[in-house]
């Protein structure tokens, strides 16, 4: 059972995974394995999506983690703009010119 579940996931075979989860749990399985199987059964509709859709949020989680590391390393920036610019510099992003940037620099174009 333990080795069959990763094989089904590796081969993107949701039907085989469903069959494995529907099998009655034998007495030979540990309590931890029984708990894991129960969790997989409960969340199977959501788990099934990984077989059909190639999307995941790994890249966003990686970006958020890097931003948190930057925050920890830099302790506290004196100015939020400096912190934002450091993030933009780190990810090679193109800065967005918006009203907030103009107001912070004292160049509000709406006051004309």
Beta strands, then each sheet from edge to edge (+ up, - down):
end
